[in-house]
Each structure stands twice: as structure tokens, then as C-alpha cells.
Amino acid sequence: MAGIYLHIPFCKKACHYCNFHFSTTRQRMPEMIEAINKEADIRKSYLTEKIETIYFGGGTPSLMTELEVQGTIDRLKALFVVDIDAEITLEANPDDINEENLSVWRDAGITRLSIGIQSFFEDDLRWMNRAHTATQAMDCIKLAQQNGFSNITIDLIYGTPGLTDEKWEQNINIALLLKIPHLSCYALTVEPKTALAKMIDAHQSNDVDADKQARHFSILTERLAAAGFEHYEISNFAWPGFRSKHNSSYWQGKPYLGLGPSAHSFNGKSRQWNVANNSLYLSALEKGAVPFEEEVLTEPQQLNEYIMTSLRTMEGISLKKIKKEWGDEKHSLLMDTAQKHIQLGHIILADNTITLTNAGKFLADGIASDLFQL
């Protein structure tokens, strides 16, 4: 099984914290959708496996027209062998969600909505420079549920300067009251060259508080565990049966094809990434070429890739797999490096598997880096 990701690089406005590739100038959007479909045609041989997931990401895919959504899905089904029960996700902003769009998306074959809520509080949304209001954040979820979408995930951000522990608990409680089966929750990060980074440098905003973020993560994990959610990946929580199949494929090392500017592809042996420039992408596709760079992964890099992705999941790192695919020496080296993190209470070794403790989950990137095989 494999997946397809489509990057739709357009937004109504720029969120202060965002460093994804996008443009707020949408004049060339129809041309871009056409180019993405052309890239799918050019790269149809990249995946030979059956497609089990399609993911419209961005940017803001909910800005696409009815014909663009339907036409793109139809095109992919014509080019690839798409599973009849494929998970087809569309990222949507609350201000784009209405009965007409919901009907269009449902009829086009969208089976899952990923809604960029971020916060249910007006002051937080204004600070982030989001395009929607707190009222829209609440109403859009209820409207989606009333119009046939039961498989819904929302994004929430914690650790922002104005978000108190009490407000963060309220965000979680609202999500639980709305009976949302999947939550993706991210600690605010200050990315270089973003508006947020400039605001902090100019002392127009406070920097992130690592202690507060750790508290928010603890509140989150405890509250959702009590509510019956599986903490199946560091930032992702789901009712049983509602895990994101698409994102899970990344962590399981399954192949995927990325379409659109800045999109990444992976086939198990190499990574490819398209140019993160709309004009260069469009001009290349006009000439029938896909502008991408490629990195062929060495054996140590493939092992590190497995360590990094598996450690983030509740299934963890399989030591049997390490020994079978990379040998006794790598297995022994990994075990030696893991000992200090076991003693610190950051990881657990049980049943030939390494998994993170709740304390370790907040330190996952550093732990993975320590475990990497050079």
C-alpha cells in the first residue's frame, strides 16, 4: 500500500508562525491545479503499489473549487490503482466550511476532514493571524458532523505566549465535548524568517516558554488518556479505529508520492523534494519536467530514518527488526546508547521494543538524535 500527498500552495493570509510553502496571491491557482495533475501523469510510474490514502494538504486546499477537487480525485483514480476504501483527506480552514462545500467534498469522495482550528479563543486566533473566528471554529465542526462527516481531525497549538494552563484545558475540553475522534496537537515552534520570529526579535511578542509547553503536553496526554484516546504518535491522538492512515504510513516507512511545489516523495531507498517556488514549478511543468532534487539514502541513513519515525509511535522501535535488517553490531550499539535514556526514565525496553515514556515524548527529537547510527 502507498499514499499520495498533494500540496496546494495558497492561503487567504499568512499565519504568524507558519513556515510552510504557500502564497497569498491566488491568481495562478487554476494553473497550479492543472500543473499538479500534469505532474501526477508524469510520475505515475513512481508508485506501483495500490493507493490507500490521498491527502490534500497545504496551504489551504479548501480554497479549491468543486471542479478542481472532483477533477483531481478523478484524475488520480484514472492514473493509479486506488483502493475502494481509500482514506481521502482534505485540510480545511473553518471559514471555508459551509453546507455547499461540505456537500461538494462529500460527493467528490473526501472521506476525512482535517480542520485547522488551532484555538477556540478569539485572542489566540488574532495573535496567530488566523483567518477564522472563535465562533467559526465551533460552528464548522458541528456543521461538518451534521453533513455526514464523522471522520474529523482538528489541529490545536499549545505553548503560545498568551495561552494559560486553564485556557489550554478549556481547548481540550471543548474538543472532547464536540466528540472529535482525532486530535493533532503541536507545541508552538519559532521558525526562522516567520513573522513570529521577527516579532520576538523586535520584542513585540514573548518567546516560547519551554516549561509551560511541557506542562501543556502533560495536561494534554493525561486528559486524553482519561478520555479513551490512543496516543499513537507524539502529536496525534485518536479514538480506536480513527488513526490517520495517511500520516501513519509516513511513520511506518511506506512509500508515498508528493505532488506540487515543495512536496516530498519517498520510496524506501531515496527521498525527493520538489522546488519550493510556484513560478519555477509552473514553468518546469509547462515544459513537461518535474523540478525536484533527490537524495539516495545510505544504509545508516535508512536505519536512522527507521529510528526517528518509529520512536515517535506507540509501537516503538522493534529490536528484532534492527537485528534482522541491520545486524548484530548496530543492534548492540543501539542498546548501549539506549541505556542512559532508560536510566533517565525517558524510554522503556520491553518485549524487544523501545518506546518513549510520557516524559520522553516531549524530548523525542533529542533522544532520536542520540540513538542515530553514524
N, C-alpha and C positions, 0 to 999 in steps of 0.2 A: 504494500500500500504506500501511497505517496500523497503529497499535498501541493497546492498551488496558492501562491500569495500574489495579490495584485496591489501595487502601491499607487493610490490615487492622490497626486501631489498638489492638492488645492484645499484652501481653508478660507472661511469668511474673514477671519482675523487671526493674528499671531498671539498665542498664549505666551505669557512672560517666561515660562520655564522650559518651553519646548525647543528641542534641537533636532527634531525630525526634518527631513527634506520636504518642503512644501512652498507654495506660492499663494499669495492673497490676490493675485491678478489672475482672473479665471477666463480671460478671453480665448485662450487656446485649449480650453478643457475638451471640447468636442474632438479637436485634432489629437489630443493626448489619448483619449479613449480609443480612437481609431488606431493610433500607433501601438498601444498596448496589445490590442487584438492582433495586429500585424506581428508583433514580437512573439505572441503565442504560436502563430502559424510557423514562423521561422524556427522556433525552438521546440517544436512538438516532439522531436526525437530525444530530447533530454531526459524525459521520463518514459519508461516502458511499463511501469507498474500501474495498476488500477488506481485512480484518484479517489481518495476517501474524504478529502477536505479541500474546500476552496475558501479563501479568506480575502475579503475586500478590506484593505487597511489604508492608512494614510498618515497625514492628510485627513480629509473628510469625505469618505465615499458616499455618504448620504446626500451629497450635493449632485450626484449623478441623476440624469433624467431617467424616466421609465424605460425609454428605448435603449439607453446606454446600459442599464442594469440587465434588462432582459437579453439584449443583443450579445453582451459579453458572456453571460452564462450559456446561452445557446451556442456561441462560438466555441467555448471551452468543451462543451459536451460533444461537439462535432469533431474536435481535434484529438481529444483524449478519451480513454475509457473511464467514465465517471461512474462510481458506484451508485446504484439506485437509491441508497440511503445515505448519500454523502452529506456531511455537515457543511453547510454553506453559510458562512458568517458575513455580516455586513456591519462595519463600525458606523455608528450614527451619533450625531450630536442631538441633544434634547430639542433644540429649536428647529430641527428638520423633521421631527416626528409628528405626523398628523394622520388622520384616518386615511386620506388618499394615498400618501406614501406607504403606509403600512400595508394597504391593500395591494399596491403595486409590487412591493418587495415580496410579500407572501406569494402572489401569483407568479412572480418570476422564479421562485424556487429558493428564496432565502429561508433558511430553517433556524437561524440563530442571530440574535441581535446583540452587539457589543456597544453599550451606551456610555459615552464619555461624561459621566456625572461629575466626578472629581470632588464635589462637596454639595451638601444640601443647604448651605448657608450663603446668603447673598453677599456678605462682606468678603468671604473667601473667594467667591466666583469673580467679584470685581477685582480683587488683588491679583488673581491669576490672569485677568483679562479674557475670561471666557465669554462666549457669545450668547450664552443662555442665562436664564434667571433661576432662582431657587424654586419658584413656583413651577416653571417648566421642568425642572429636574424631577419633581414629584409627579406631575401630571403625565409626563411622557411614559413613565413606567406603567402606570395604571392603564393608560390608553393602549399601549402595546399588548398588555395582558388581555384586555377586553377585545382586542382584534386578532386573537389567535396565536400570539407568540408566548409560549411557555418557557422556551429555552432562551433565557436572557442573562447576560452578564453586565455588570457595571464596573467602571473604574472609579476608585477613590484614592485620593492623595493624603498622606499624613505627614506630620512633622513640619508643616508650614508655619511661618513665624506667628501668625495670628490664631492658630488652631490650638485651643486649650485641650487638656485631657478630657474635660467634660464635653466639649463640643465634638471631639473625636468619638467619644462613646455614643453621643446622640446620632452622629452619622451612621455608625454601625447599627444602632437600634432602629433607625428609620429603614435601613436596608432589610433588616430582619422582619420588621412589620409589613413591608411590601412583599415579602415572600419571594425574594430574588434568589434563584438557585445557584448562582455563581458570582463570586466577587474577585476582582483583581485589585489589589491594594499595594500602592507603591510609596516608599519614602521619597520625599522631595529631594532631588539632587540638583545641584547648581552646575549646569553645563556651561563650558566656555562659550563666549560670544552670544549668549542669550540675553534677552532684555533683563532677566532676573540677575544675571552675573553683573551686568552694568549697574543695576540699581543698588546692589550690595556694595560694589566698588565705590559708588558715589554716596554711600551712607544714606540712601533713600529707602532701604529695607534692611531688616536684621538678617544676619546669616542664619543658616540652619543650626539647630541645637541637637547634637548627636544624642545627648541624654534624653531629651524629650522624644526623639524619634524611637529610641529603644523602648521607652515607656509605652508609646503608642503601639509599637509592634507587639509588646507583651499584652496590652489590653485587647488588641485585635485577635491574637491567637487564642487567648483564654475565652473570650466571648464567643467566638465562632466554634470552638471545640465544644463548648457547652450547648450550642445550638445545633449540634449534629453535623457540622461541616467537616469534610475531609480537607486537611491542609496538605494537598497533594504536590504542591510546588511552592517555593518560598513566598511568592507573591500571589498565589492563587488558591482559592478555597471553593469547594463545591459540595452541594448535596450529592449523595451517592447516585451515580448514573448521569451526572451533569458536568463532568470534567470537559474541558476544551480538548476535543480530539486533535484540532489543528496544532495548538501550542504544545500539546503532549508529544506530537510527532517530532518537534524540534528536540525535546529533551530525550527522546528515545533514539535519536540518531537516524530517523527515517529520511529518505530523500525528499526534496521539495524544489520547486521551480519558482523563482521570483520574477514577476513581470512589472515593468515600469521603472522610472528613474529611481536610483538608489536601492532597488530591490536586490536581495541576496538569494543565491541558489546554492544547494548542497547535494552532492550525490554519494557521500560516504568517503570519497577519496580526495575531493577538491571543493573549494569554495569559489563562487563567482559573485561579483557585485557590479551592478550597472552604474553608469555615471550618474552622479547626483546633481544633474543640471538639466532642466527641462528643455532648453533650446538645443543643447548638444544631443540630447536623447532623441528629440524630434527630427533633427536634421540627419542623424545617422539612420533612423528608421525610414526616412524618405528615400534613402539610398539602398534600403534592404539590408542594413547591417545593424547588429546589436552592440552598442558601445559598453563593453564590460572588461573588467580585469579578473584575473584568475590566480588562485594560489593552490598548488598541489600540496596536500598535507603529507608531511613525513610521518613515519611510524610513531615517533614520540609525540608529534602534534595530534595524531589520531587518538592516542592514549589520553593526552591532556584534554582533548575535546570530550572524551567519554567521562573523565573525572569531573570536569566542570559542569556538564549538563546533568549527569546522574546524581551528583551530590545535592543538587537543588531539589530533587524529588523525594517523596516519602519512601520510594522503593530503594533509593540509595545506590551505592557502588557495589556491584557484585564482584567479590574477590575470586570466585570461580571463573568468571569471565576474564578478569585481569590475568589470571594464571594461564587460562586456555589460549587467549589471543596474543598476550604479550610476554608470557614466560615467567619462570620462577624468579629470575633476578628482579624484574620490575615489581612483581608481587611482594618480594621481601623488602625492597626499597620503600614501597608504599606503606607497608606495615610498620617499618621503622619510623617513618615520618609521622604516621598517624598517632603514635604512642603519646606524644606530648599533648595532642588535642583531646585524646581520651582522658588523660590525667586532668586537663583543664575543664573537663565536663562539656566540651563542645561537640564531640562526636561519640557515637555508640558503636561498638563492634559486637554484632550478634548474628548468628546463623550465616556466617561467611559474608556478611554485608556491613558496609559502613554507612551510617546515616547520621544526620545532624540532630543534635538536641535543639530545643527551642532557643536556648542561649546561643547555640552555634549558628542557627539560621540567620541571625542578624549579622554574623561575621563571615558569611558563606564565601564571599569573594576572596578574602584573605586566606581562609582555610584551603580553598581550592588551589590558590597560588602556591601555598606551602607544599601541597601534595603533588604538584606538577612534576613530571619527569623531564629533565632537561635533555 
